[in-house]
Amino acid sequence: TVWAPKDWPLRVTPFTPNGTPIPFNDLAPTDLAGPCCLGGDILAHARPLPPLTPSSYVAFHDVGAYYHSSYSYYNLRQAPPLYFYDESTGELTMIAPGHTVDDTLKMYSQ
């Protein structure tokens, strides 16, 4: 997907900082990128999405555990937090915190 987002589009749901889904109003072409494998991975290109802010969350439904389990510490990047979204309740819950710089450095000091 990160190499060809037009060929394998991911389902995307944006959330407010408190975990409420953002309604799909006032859509604008939006690029979403982030370190899934490499730092510049493109997950969605020119995707019509509502306005997002730096504190918004975005769920990529089709990546599953593969992206998290194959996460790379290349360039000493920290692993992101892991969230679970319950469609029946609309609740977003952190199930694993993101790594800190100290967590990453401990891997190399053992």
C-alpha positions in Angstrom: 0.0 0.0 0.0 2.7 2.5 1.0 4.3 2.1 -2.4 1.1 2.3 -4.5 -1.7 3.9 -2.5 -3.9 4.3 -5.6 -3.7 0.5 -6.4 -4.4 -0.6 -2.8 -6.5 2.1 -1.0 -6.8 1.8 2.7 -10.0 2.6 4.6 -9.4 5.7 6.6 -11.4 7.1 9.5 -10.3 10.4 11.1 -11.0 11.1 14.9 -11.0 14.1 17.2 -8.5 14.1 20.1 -11.1 12.6 22.3 -11.8 9.7 19.9 -15.0 10.9 18.2 -15.1 10.1 14.5 -14.9 13.3 12.4 -17.9 13.6 10.0 -17.0 13.5 6.3 -18.1 17.1 5.6 -16.1 19.9 3.8 -13.9 17.3 2.1 -10.5 18.3 0.7 -7.8 16.3 -1.1 -5.5 15.1 1.7 -2.2 13.2 1.7 -1.5 11.0 4.7 2.0 9.8 5.2 4.0 8.3 8.1 6.6 5.7 9.1 5.0 2.3 8.4 8.2 1.0 6.9 10.2 4.0 5.9 9.8 7.6 7.1 8.1 8.9 3.9 5.5 6.2 3.3 2.4 7.4 1.6 -0.8 5.8 3.0 -3.3 7.9 1.1 -2.8 10.4 -1.7 -5.2 13.1 -2.5 -7.9 11.3 -0.5 -11.1 13.4 0.1 -11.1 13.9 3.9 -12.6 16.4 6.3 -10.2 19.0 7.7 -7.7 17.5 10.1 -5.6 19.2 12.8 -2.2 18.2 14.4 -4.1 16.7 17.3 -6.5 14.6 15.1 -6.1 10.8 15.0 -6.4 8.8 11.8 -7.2 5.1 11.8 -6.1 2.9 8.9 -8.4 -0.1 9.0 -6.6 -2.4 6.6 -3.1 -2.5 8.0 -3.7 -4.7 11.1 -0.9 -6.2 13.1 1.4 -6.6 10.1 2.5 -3.0 10.1 3.0 -3.0 13.9 4.7 -6.4 14.0 7.1 -5.5 11.2 7.8 -2.0 12.5 11.4 -1.1 12.0 13.8 0.8 14.4 15.7 1.9 11.4 17.1 5.3 12.1 16.2 4.8 15.8 12.6 5.8 15.4 10.3 5.0 18.3 7.4 2.5 17.8 4.0 4.2 17.7 1.2 3.6 20.2 -1.3 0.9 19.4 -5.0 1.7 19.6 -8.1 -0.5 19.4 -11.3 0.9 17.9 -14.6 -0.7 18.9 -17.1 -0.1 16.1 -20.0 -1.2 18.2 -19.4 1.5 20.9 -17.3 4.0 19.0 -14.6 3.8 21.7 -10.9 4.3 20.9 -8.6 2.7 23.5 -4.8 2.7 23.7 -3.7 -0.9 24.2 0.0 -0.4 24.0 1.8 2.9 24.6 4.3 4.3 22.1 8.0 3.8 22.9 10.0 6.7 24.3 13.6 7.5 23.3 14.8 5.8 26.5 12.9 2.6 25.5 14.6 2.6 22.1 18.1 3.2 23.6 17.6 0.4 26.1 17.5 -2.0 23.2 21.1 -1.1 22.3 22.4 -1.0 25.9 21.7 -4.6 26.9 
